Amino acid sequence: MKELGYRVFAILYRIFCLFPVSDKRAFLVMTHDSGPEGNIAVIRDYIISLDKEFVFFELKRSDTHFGKSLVKIWRFFVVAAYSLARSKYVFLDNMFLPMAFLKFRKSVSVVQLWHGTGVIKKIGADANHGRLKELEFLANQNNTHLLVSSNTTKRIYGKSFSMPEDKVFVTGLPRTDVFFNSQYQYQRVRELLKKYPILKGKKLVLYAPTFRDSQVDEPKLGLNINSLAKQLGEEYVVGLRLHPFVAKHYNDKELPDNVINFSGFRSLNTLLFATALLITDYSSITFEYAVLKRPIIFFAYDLNEFEKNSRGFYWNYKEYVPGPVVENEEELIESVRKVKAMTEEEYEERYGIKDFVNDTFAYNDGKSCQRIARLLGIEK
C-alpha cells in the first residue's frame, strides 16, 4: 500500500510539472527533525535572512501519517506534490521514498543534509535490505548534492547513499554551526538556569541513550538513574534525555529532586551546552558534544548484542569513541569518578577528543550555512 501511495504521488507530481519551476521556492523534507535546531530549519532560517521572498513548503513526519483524514490526504498528494514540482530547491534530512519514482528537472537542486553529523552505526545501503534498499537507491539517484562535515564522512556517506564522490560536498552541516559560537551558547545556558534554578551552582550530568530498533514495542531504560544520582552526590544534577518512543513509556513520578527528565525539553543543543559530563552509547550527539571538549562516558550495556543483531558499526567501537566504554553500572560509577578527577589535558591525552573532533569537522568556523547557500547559488 505504501508503494502504491508513492506511485500516486509521482503521477500527480508529473502532472504538476506542467507548471514552471520557481527560483524562490524550496521544498523541505524535515521528517526526522522538524524542530528549530534541525538541519532543515536552520538552513531555512538562514535563507530567509538572505531573502524574505523565498517560499517554503514543509513536510513533517506527521504529514506522512494521514490515516483517513481527507485534509491530510489532500495536503500530501496534491499540495505537497504541486509544491515539489514548482520548487527550485529540495532539502532533505531523511529519505523521501516517493522520490524513487520521480525524475526532477535539470534546474532543480536536490540536497540531502541527513540528520547525523558523523557515523558510528551503519546507515542507508550499509544497513538496509530488500525492497527498502532498492527504493532508497532509486530515490538517491535524484540527489544533486549530499552535504557532509568532513572527508571521513564524505567517503562513508557517499557509499551508504550510493552517490558518486563528485556529488558529495564537505560544507559542514547547518545544525552544528552554533557549537562553534560561544556567545550563543552562553546566552542559552543563562536561559536554562532561569527555567531550572536547581542547576545553579551544580554540574549537569546528562544521560542521553539512543533508541534500539529492537525495542519498538517494549522500550527500556538501561540505567538505574536514581542510583546514579545518589552516588554522584549533591554536587551534581542528573538530566535524562530519552528518545520519544522511550519517553512516552517512562514513569518519572518517583524521580528524586536532583534528577530532571528533560525528554520533553525542546532544545537538545541547550542541554548539551549546559552539560558537564555526557553519558550516552551509540548516539550521534557524541559528535556535537565532542566539540565542547568535555568528557563523555559510553554506557554500552548491550554492546555485543547491538553489534551482532542491530545495524553494526563502521569502526571498532571501543577504539573509536572519544571516552571510556563501560558495560555495567558499577563500571559506569567508577568511570565517572575517574573522569571527574581528570584535567582537560589528561582527558585529551587519554581519549584523543581533539583528534576525534578534527576528524569529524573539516571546518570549525560556524559558517556551514553560508557555504551551502553559496554552493547552491542562493548567496553570491
N, C-alpha and C positions, 0 to 999 in steps of 0.2 A: 504493500500500500504506500509506503514512504517513497519508493522509487517511482511509482505512478504519479505521485504528487510532484516529484522533481521534474518529470516529463511534462506535466501540465504547465508548471511554472515556465519551463523552457519554451513551450509553444506560445504562451502569452508574451514572453519576452521577445520572441522573434517578430510577433505582430507589432509590438510597440517600437521595434527598431525602425519602423516606417517614419518615426519622428527623429529629428536631428539630435545629436549629442550636444549638451550644453557645457561650455568650458568652465562654468562656475557652479557645477553640480557634482556632489560626491555622495556615493552610496556607502554606508558604514555597516559592516557586519561586526557587531560587538556582542556576539552570543556567548563569549567566555566571560568577559568583564565589561559590564555596561556602566560601571561606576566612574566617577570623575578622575580617578587615578590610573585607569587603564590606558593602554597604548592608543586606542582609537579616540577616546575622549580628549586625551592630551594633544594629539595632533590636530584634532578638530578645533580645539580652542586656539591653538597656535595659528591655524589658517584663518580663523575668524579675526584674530588680532591683525592679520595682514590685509584682509579683505572681507568686510562685513556683508558683502553682496553674495557671498557663497551660500548655496542652498544645500542642506544635508538631509538625507533620509537615514534614520537609524533603525536597524534591525536587531532587536534584542532577543535573548533566549525565550522570553515569554511570548514573543510574537510568532515563534515557530511551534507553539503548543496551543492550537486554536480549538481543538475539540469540535463542538457543534456550534460555536459562536460564528454567526454569519458575518459579523463585523470584522472579526479577526481573519476569517477566510478571505473576505474581500480585500482587506489590507495587505495580506500576504500575496495572494495570487494576482491581484490586479494593481494595487497601489505600489507594492514593492517591485513587481516586475516592470511596471512603467518607469519607476524612478531609476531602476538599474539600467534600463535601456537608454535613458536620457543622460546618464552620468558619465562625465569625462574621467572621474577618478573613483576607484573602488578600493576601499581599505578594509582589511580583514584581520581579526585577532583569533580566528578559528577556521575550521573547514566549513564551507558552504556547499553542500553536496549537489544542489541543483546546477552548479557550475559544471558538473560532469557532462551535462547535456547542452551547454551553451557555447557559443562562439562569439567572442567580443569583436567589436570593430577595431581596426588598427590604431585609431586615435585614442583608444581608452587605455589608461594605466591601471592595472590590477595589482595591488600592493599587499602582499602578505606580511603582516607585522608579527603574527603569532602572539602568544601571551607569556612566554617564558624568556628570560634573559640568556641563561646558559642551559646546559643539559647535563642531568645526572641520569634520569630514567630515559629509556628509549621512547621515541615518538614516531608518529607518522608511519611511513613504509617500513621502518625498522621494528615496529611494534604490532601493526595490524595485519589481518589476514583476510583471505576470501574476497567476497564481493565488496566489502568496505574498502579494502586496499585497492581494488580495481577502480572504484568510484573516486577515491581520493587522488589516484594517479591521473585520471581524466580531468578532474577539477583543477589540479595543479598545473596542467598544461596551459591553462589560461593566464597564469601569473606572469606578469611582466617584470615584477620586482619582488624579491624576497630579501627583507631587511634584517640584518643581524648586528651583534655588538662587537664581534671580533673575528679574526681569521680562523680561530679554532672552531667557533660555532658556524662559520661560513662553510667549512668542509662538511661538518656533520649535518647541518640543516639542508645543504644542497642535496645530499644523498637521501635524507629522510623525506624531503619534499619532491624528490625526483626532478630536480631542476638543474640545468647546466650552470657552471660557475659564472658565466658572464651575465647571469640574471640574479646573482646573489651579491648584495651590496653591503659593505661594512660601514654603516652610518651611525650606529648606536640606536637605542630604542627610546621613544618618547617618555615612557613611564619612568625611566631611570634618571632623567635629567635632574630631578630635584635632589637626588642623592649626592650630587656634586655642588649643592647650593646650601652652604652652612647657615646663611641668614634665614632662608626659608625654613630650614629645619628648626632653628631656634624659636621662631615665631610659632610654629605648630606645636612644639613641646610646651611652650607657655600656655597655649590654649588648652592643651590636655590637662595640665596641672590645675587650671582653674575649674575644669569639669570634674576632676578626680583629685581633690586636695589630699587624699590619703597618700598620694605618690610623692608629696613634697618631703624632701629630705631622705627619701628612700631610694633604693636601687630596684629597678624593674627587671624581673626575670620572666621572659615570655616563652611559653610553651606553644608552639605552632606546628603540629604534625600535619603531614599530607594525608589525603584520603586514599584508602586502599580500594582498588577496583573490586576486590572480592567481598567487600563489606557493604554492598549497596543496600541489602535488606536488613542487616544487623550491624550497623557501625559501632565501633568500640573505641574507648579511650584507653590507650596502652599504659598510662601513667597514673599512679595514685597522687593526684595533685595536692590533696590535703596533707599527706605525709611529707611531700617535698617542701611545702610551705612551713610546716612545723620544724623541719630540720634546718632550714635556711635561717630561721630566727627573725628578730624584729627589724633588722637592718634592711630586709628585702620585702618587696611585694611581688607576688606571683601573678602573672597575667596568663589568661587562657584564650587562644585564638583557634577555633575549630572550623573545619570545613562545614558548610551549611547542612550537608547530609548528616553529619555527626551532631552538630549543634542542636538540631530540632529534636533529637532523642536524648539530649543530655540534661539531667536534672541538676541545676546549680543552686537549689534552695538551701542546701546544707554546707555551702562553702564558708570557710572561716573569713574573718574580716580582712585578712591580708592576702586574699585571693580574689581577683576580679575577672569575671567572664567577659572578655572583650569580643566575643564571637559576633555580636551584633553591631559592633563599632564600625562605622563606615570606612574610616581611613586607616588601612593597614600601614601605610607609609609613616603616619604619625606615631603609631605604636612602635615601629622599628626605630624611629629617630629617638624615642624615649627609652628604649631598651638597653640595659647594661650588659645583659647576657641572654643570648637566644638559645633555646633548646628546640631542635627540630629533627628531621630524619632525612627524607628524600625530596623535600620541597624545594622549588626553585627560588623561594625567598632567600635562600642561602646566598645567592649571587648579589642581590641588592644589599642585604645586610652587611656582607663582607666589605663593601665599600667603606663602611663606617669604621673598619679596623677594630672591631670589638669581638670578644670571644664568642664562639659557637660550640655547643656540645651536641653531638649527633646521637640521639637516643634511638638506635635501630634495633628495637627489641625483637623484630621479626625478620632480620636481615637475610638469613638463609632461605626462608620461605618466600620472601619478596623477590629475591633474585631468581629463584627457580620457577616459581609459579605465577609471577606477575610479569611486568614488562622487561625486567632486567636492566642492566646498566651499560653505559658506554665505556666506563672506566673500572679499574679496581677501586671499589667504593672506599675502602678504608684508607687507601693511599691517596685518593684524590681530594677528599673533602678537607677543608682548612681548619680542622679541630679534632678533638678526641672523639672516637666512636665507642659508645658503650651499649651493652645489650640487656642490662637489667637495672633495677632501681638502686641497688647497692653500689654498682659501678658508677651510676649517674651522680649520686650524692658525693662519692669520693672524688669524682672528676670535677664537680662544682667547687669543692674545697680547694683542689689543686689549682684550678683556673683562677679562683679568687686571689690566690697568693702570688700569681704571676704578674710581672710588669708587662706593659705592651711590647717591649723589646724581647722579653723572654718568650712571650706567646708567639711572636713573629718568628723567632729563631726556631721554635719547636714545630710550628704548623704551617709556616710559609704563607700567611694570609695575603701579603702584598703580592707575591708571585701569582697567587690564585686570582686576585683582582686584575692584575695586568694581563693575565691570560684570557680573562672574561671580557674586559673592556679595552677596546682599542683607543677610545677617547675618554678623557675624564674632565671634560670642559663643560658639560651640561648643555651642549648645543646640538643634540641629535635632531630635534625638530627642525632647526634651521637647515641642517644638512639634507634632511629628507625633502623639505619644501624646495630647496634649490635643485636637488636631483630630479624632481618631478616638474620643474619649471614653474612652480607656483610662486616662488620667490626668486627675484633676479639677483 
